Structure formats: C-alpha cells, structure tokens
Amino acid sequence: MTEVLIFATVLAPIILALVQLVKKTFNIPNNLISLIAFAVGIFVGAAAAPFTADLDLVLRLWAGGLAGLSATGLFELMDKQDGTSKGNDTPDGRVRE
C-alpha cells in the first residue's frame, strides 16, 4: 500500500498539468472535471508500466485514480475560494432568492 501512495504522490502533479492542458484546450463543463481527472489518472497510471515494474496493473490503476482525484482537489484548493458552490451569493455574503 505504501508503494501505491508514493506512486500516486508522484503522479498527482503530472496529472494536474495534463488536466489543465485538457481544460485549456477543450470547452468542458466544470462538473465533469473530476471525472476527466480520474480518467486521465487511470490512463497515466497504466501508461507508467515501464517505470514501475514492481507494481501490478491493478495497483497502478488505483494509484492513477487516486492521483487524478487528488490532483483535482489540489487545484480546487489553490483556486478562487470566494462564493458558494451554486454561485448565487452577493458580495456581502447574503444569498440571493
């Protein structure tokens, strides 16, 4: 399990960069970004077979999926933190009807 977490830690910045590339290239709805990051993570995890000979394919897929989801969380953590999830609040903090 430790190897999977270490591998996911290495993959997370790579997946973050790839997801940003996809977001800047294509017009994608915001609610699909996590799913795309998860899919990119699984793909990168599977494609990293030459670099991780000691991990099975299933473990590489798990690490890639975890890295994809953590890359999305990492970006959202650094992204703008203002407003609500629905975006219907006013600058003074009140919720619009």
N, C-alpha and C positions, 0 to 999 in steps of 0.2 A: 504493500500500500504506500509506503514511503516513496518508492520509485515513481509511482503514478502521480503523487502530489508534486514531486520535484519536476517531473516532466511537464505537468500542467503549468507550473510556475514559469518554466522556460518558454512554453508555447503562448502564454497569455499576451505578452507584448507583440508577438508576431501576428497573432490573430486580431488583436486590436488594430494594428496597422492595416491588415487586409480588409477588415470590416469597414474601416474609414475609407479605404480606396473604393470599395463597392458603394458606400453611401454617397461619395462624391461623384461617382461615375453614373449611377442609375438613380432615378427618382423612386424611392422606396418609402412606403408608409412607415411611420415611426413604430407602429405596433408590431411590425414584422422584423425589426432589427435584432431582437433577441433570438428569434428563430434562425435568422441568417447567420448570426454569430455562432450559434450552436452547430449549424450545418458546416460552416467553414472550419470550426474547431475539429469536428469529426473528420473532415477531409484532410486537414493538416496533420492530425494525429495518425491517420492511416498512411499518409504520404511520407511520414518521418521514419518509415521502416528501416532504411539503411543506417540511420543514426542511433537507433535503439534496438539492437539485436537481442538484448536480454529481456525485452518486454513482449508479451504475446500481443496479437492483433486486438483482442478484446480490451486489454489494458490500455493500449494506445488509443483506442476509440473512446474509452472512459476519460482518459486524460485530456483528449482533444475536446470532448463535450464539456468537461468541467472548465477547461481553459476558455472556451468560447463564451460560456455563461459568465465567468469571472471577468473576462475582457469587457463585456457589456456593462457589468456592474462598475468596473474600474472607470470606464468612460463616463457613465452617468454620475459617478461620484465627483468627477472633475468638471462636469458640465454645469451649466447655469442652474442654480438651486432655487430660483425665485418662482413664485406662483404655486398653483396646485396642479394635480395630475390632469384635471379637466380644463384648466386654463380659464376659469370663469370668475377669478377674483379681481378685485380692484387694487390699485396701488396702495391704498391704506389698509388692506387686509380683509375687507369685508367681501362677502360672497354675493355675486350678482344673482338676481332671481331669474 
